[in-house]
Amino acid sequence: MSKLINETATVEIVAGGLLLIHHERSWDNDFRMGGVIVCEATAANWLADHIEAAAADNWGAPDIDQEMPPDHFLVYTRGGEHGEDINVNIHNRRDPAAPRGQVYAIGGISPAAALKIVAQLRAFKPQ
């Protein structure tokens, strides 16, 4: 079985003042899995609150489905049924008419990496 060797999570501002959340996991067999979420910067505090709640709940926090036009977020946890780790998952169904409008998803975020995302979102200061 492969061993997880690295997990990164970053939050940055991209063109148009949008937030980009990037997450990636790497295993010792050179397999990598990751994704990005693009959203309005005004969602930073809301996302931080709900990602933090999901990461802190070892039994699986309730799914949160929230529309914040042009973004529509789903934050949920999965795993733990058979001794697996609990992971945080984030989806954004961004309105196709909005800048960078499409569906985004990040899955399999460890609670530790989720809390790194939370810290970066909380440190973000809208311009």
N, C-alpha and C positions, 0 to 999 in steps of 0.2 A: 504494500500500500504506500502511496506517495505521501510525503510529509510536507506540510505547509512551511515555507521558509521565509516568506515576506508578505506583508499586507500594508498597503499605503492608502491614505485618504487625504485629499486636498480640496480646498475651496478657494476659488479665485473669481475675479471679475473678468468678464469678456466684453467684447464690443457691444455697445448699446446699454451698458450698465447691468447686464444680466449676470447672475451667479452661475458658475459651473462647479459642480461637485463631481470629483473623480475618485473612483475606488478601484483598486486592483489587488488581487491575491496571486502569489507565485508559489509553485510547488517544486520539489527537487527533481522532478522528471521533465522540467522545462515547460509544464503546462501553466498557462496564465488565464485568469478569468477576471473581467472587470466591466466597468461601464461608467456612464456619465449621466448626470441630471442637469438640465438647464432650466432655470426658472427666474422669475422676477426677484430682484434684490429685496423687495418689500416682504417676501416670504421668509426671510432668514430667521427671524425670531420664532415664528410659528413652527418652522421645520426643526429648529434647535429644541424647542420644548417637546415635540412629539417623538423625535429621534431619541432624545434622552430618556423619555418615559419607556420607549420600547426597549432600549438597551439595558435599563435598570430592572426590568421585569423578567426574572428567571423562569416564570411559568407561562410567559407569552402574554404580552399586553394585547388589549383589544385592537382590532384593525381600525385604523382611522382613515376615513374617506372624506376629503375636504376639497370643495371647489373654491378657488381663489382666482377668478379670471385674470389673465388667460390660462392660468395653471389649474390642474385638477390632480391633487395628490392622493396617494394611497401609501400609508406607512404601516407596516405590519411585521410581526416576528413569525418565524417558523423554526422547526427543529425541536430537539429534546425528547421526541417520542421514544427513541430507542437508544438513549444515552448519547445522542448527538448533541453538539453545541447548538444553542439558540442563536439564530442569526436575524439581523434586521434587514428589511427589504424596503426599498423606496421606489415608487413609480410616479411619473408625472405625465399625464395626458395633456400636453400643451396644445392649445388651440392652433390648428394649422395656419390660420390667418395671422398669428402673432409671429414676431421675429423668432427664428429657429423653432418654429412650431412643428412638433412631432411627438411621438410617444418615446419616453425615456424610462429606463429601468436600471436599478442597481440591486443585485441580490447577493445574499451570502456575506453580509457585513458583520464581522464579529462585534460583540458589545464594546470591546476596547477601541476598535477602529471607529465605531459609531460615535463614541464619546470624543474622539479626535475631531470628527466632523462637527459635532456640537460645539466644541471649544472654538473652532475656526468660524463657525456661523455666528457665535456670540461676540467674537472679536471684530466682526465685520461692521464697519461704520458706513452707512449709506452716504453717497456723495451728492 
